[in-house]
Each structure stands twice: as C-alpha cells, then as structure tokens.
C-alpha cells in the first residue's frame, strides 16, 4: 500500500505524481467502446479533420479517469473508504493521441468525520500534456477537477 492516511495529508501541499502515460489511439478507442460513446470527434478521422481541432480528440472522460488513476498511488491506494465526489471539472485544452499526461494534486481541504473515525480530504487535481506547451511555455493544462475522498485514519487501522 502506498496511499496516505487522513493524518498524512496537509492542506496546501502539492503532490507531484511521477507516473505518466502516453495516450494511444487504442486507449481512446477502447474507452469509447466500453462506455458506448460513439462521438465521431473521438473516432472518425474524416469527421475530426473538418473540425477546429483538425484531428480526433481523446475522450475527455478518459482524460479525467487517467488523471485520477495517476494520482492514486500517492494519495489513496489502500487507504480510501470511498470517492465522494468529483466537482468543477474543466477541460481547458484537448488531448490528442500521442500526448503524454501527468498529474498533480493540491490538498485544498480536510476534516474529520462527525464520529472522528475517518477523514474527508479534498484535492484539486490538474492534468497536463507534457509534450505540449501553453502560450507561456509551460506544460499544457488539459483537465482540472476537485476530488473528494473518504480516507482511513492510521489509528483506525492500527487498533
């Protein structure tokens, strides 16, 4: 187990997740198939070529799911009770096949549950395409959202 217990999260800290993934055409196709999303912007070269993007886009829900997956080893792997919510999701830039995505999480809030046995942690997660830059020459932000998780307290596991 590599995740953090409630007590180990610090409000204001940013966790840089080392894991990255280069998104393939197969990733996008499989995700679209599994979720029954047949949007031609994700799947049809000819259709997508005639859009403002010029080529197919990776499904935004895949991008968000990938960002969550990249964060889990450093945050909630083995220490989570449940994900409670995903809020304020934005996709400021698209992801294309071949983009390499990384994530970072900033702890924005934490509080104990009313019974004091667990804790609620909220993190602002940002996903970046590391092979593309914004106008300032920084990695391109492709997805951002707030994730709230119900976490175990270390003391509850050690009893």
C-alpha positions as CSV (number, residue, x, y, z in Angstrom):
1,X,0.0,0.0,0.0
2,X,1.4,3.4,-1.0
3,X,-1.5,5.7,-0.2
4,X,-1.8,8.2,2.6
5,X,-3.9,8.0,5.7
6,X,-6.0,11.1,6.6
7,X,-3.4,12.4,9.1
8,X,-0.7,12.4,6.4
9,X,-2.5,14.9,4.1
10,X,-1.5,18.6,4.6
11,X,-3.8,21.4,3.4
12,X,-1.9,23.5,0.8
13,X,0.6,20.8,-0.2
14,X,1.0,19.9,-3.8
15,X,1.8,16.3,-4.6
16,X,3.7,15.8,-7.9
17,X,2.8,12.4,-9.3
18,X,5.7,10.8,-11.1
19,X,3.6,8.3,-13.1
20,X,2.8,9.4,-16.6
21,X,1.0,7.8,-19.5
22,X,1.2,8.4,-23.3
23,X,-2.3,8.1,-24.6
24,X,-2.7,5.8,-27.6
25,X,-5.3,5.5,-30.2
26,X,-6.2,2.1,-28.8
27,X,-6.7,3.6,-25.3
28,X,-9.2,6.1,-26.7
29,X,-11.0,3.6,-28.9
30,X,-11.3,1.0,-26.1
31,X,-12.6,3.6,-23.6
32,X,-15.2,4.9,-26.2
33,X,-16.2,1.3,-26.9
34,X,-16.6,0.4,-23.2
35,X,-18.6,3.4,-22.5
36,X,-20.7,3.2,-25.7
37,X,-19.6,6.8,-26.6
38,X,-19.6,6.9,-30.4
39,X,-18.9,10.6,-30.8
40,X,-17.3,11.0,-34.2
41,X,-14.9,13.6,-32.9
42,X,-13.2,10.8,-30.9
43,X,-13.4,8.1,-33.6
44,X,-13.7,9.4,-37.1
45,X,-10.6,10.8,-38.8
46,X,-12.5,12.4,-41.7
47,X,-15.1,14.0,-39.4
48,X,-12.5,15.3,-37.0
49,X,-10.3,16.7,-39.8
50,X,-13.1,19.1,-40.6
51,X,-13.3,20.5,-37.1
52,X,-11.4,23.3,-35.4
53,X,-9.1,20.6,-33.9
54,X,-8.1,19.0,-37.2
55,X,-7.9,15.5,-35.8
56,X,-9.5,13.2,-33.4
57,X,-9.6,14.1,-29.7
58,X,-9.2,11.8,-26.8
59,X,-12.4,11.3,-24.8
60,X,-12.5,13.9,-22.0
61,X,-13.8,11.4,-19.5
62,X,-10.9,9.1,-20.3
63,X,-8.5,12.1,-19.6
64,X,-10.2,12.7,-16.3
65,X,-10.1,9.0,-15.4
66,X,-6.5,8.8,-16.4
67,X,-5.7,11.8,-14.1
68,X,-7.4,10.0,-11.2
69,X,-5.5,6.8,-11.9
70,X,-2.2,8.7,-12.0
71,X,-2.9,10.2,-8.6
72,X,-4.0,7.1,-6.7
73,X,-0.6,5.5,-5.8
74,X,0.5,8.7,-4.0
75,X,-2.9,9.6,-2.4
76,X,-5.5,6.9,-1.7
77,X,-4.1,3.5,-2.7
78,X,-5.2,1.1,0.1
79,X,-6.3,4.0,2.4
80,X,-9.6,5.0,0.8
81,X,-13.1,4.2,2.0
82,X,-14.8,5.8,-1.0
83,X,-14.6,8.6,-3.5
84,X,-17.3,11.0,-2.5
85,X,-17.4,13.4,-5.4
86,X,-15.7,14.9,-8.5
87,X,-16.6,18.6,-8.8
88,X,-15.8,21.6,-11.0
89,X,-14.4,19.5,-13.9
90,X,-12.9,21.5,-16.7
91,X,-11.1,20.6,-20.0
92,X,-9.2,23.8,-21.0
93,X,-7.4,22.0,-23.8
94,X,-7.9,18.7,-25.7
95,X,-5.8,15.6,-25.5
96,X,-4.6,14.0,-28.8
97,X,-3.3,10.5,-29.5
98,X,0.4,10.5,-28.6
99,X,0.1,13.1,-25.8
100,X,1.9,12.2,-22.5
101,X,-0.2,13.1,-19.5
102,X,1.0,13.7,-15.9
103,X,-1.0,14.9,-12.9
104,X,-0.5,16.8,-9.7
105,X,-2.8,17.1,-6.7
106,X,-3.1,20.0,-4.3
107,X,-4.8,19.3,-0.9
108,X,-7.4,22.0,-0.5
109,X,-9.4,20.8,2.5
110,X,-9.6,18.1,5.1
111,X,-11.8,17.4,8.0
112,X,-12.6,14.5,10.3
113,X,-16.0,12.8,10.0
114,X,-18.5,13.5,12.8
115,X,-17.7,10.2,14.5
116,X,-13.9,11.0,14.3
117,X,-13.1,7.6,12.9
118,X,-12.3,8.7,9.3
119,X,-11.5,11.9,7.4
120,X,-12.7,13.7,4.3
121,X,-9.9,15.0,2.0
122,X,-10.4,17.3,-1.0
123,X,-7.8,17.6,-3.6
124,X,-7.6,19.9,-6.7
125,X,-6.2,17.6,-9.5
126,X,-4.6,19.0,-12.6
127,X,-3.6,17.0,-15.6
128,X,-1.0,18.3,-18.1
129,X,0.1,17.3,-21.6
130,X,3.9,17.3,-21.0
131,X,4.7,17.2,-24.7
132,X,2.7,20.4,-25.5
133,X,3.1,23.9,-24.2
134,X,0.7,26.8,-23.4
135,X,1.5,30.4,-24.5
136,X,3.8,30.9,-21.5
137,X,6.0,27.9,-22.5
138,X,4.6,25.7,-19.6
139,X,3.1,22.2,-19.9
140,X,-0.4,22.5,-21.3
141,X,-3.2,22.1,-18.7
142,X,-5.8,19.6,-20.2
143,X,-8.0,18.8,-17.3
144,X,-8.7,20.0,-13.8
145,X,-11.2,19.0,-11.1
146,X,-11.8,18.6,-7.4
147,X,-11.8,15.1,-6.0
148,X,-13.2,14.4,-2.5
149,X,-12.3,11.1,-0.8
150,X,-13.3,9.5,2.5
151,X,-10.0,8.3,3.9
152,X,-9.0,5.9,6.7
153,X,-7.2,7.3,9.7
154,X,-4.0,5.4,10.6
155,X,-5.2,4.9,14.2
156,X,-8.3,3.1,13.0
157,X,-6.2,0.6,11.1
158,X,-3.6,0.0,13.9
159,X,-6.2,-0.7,16.6
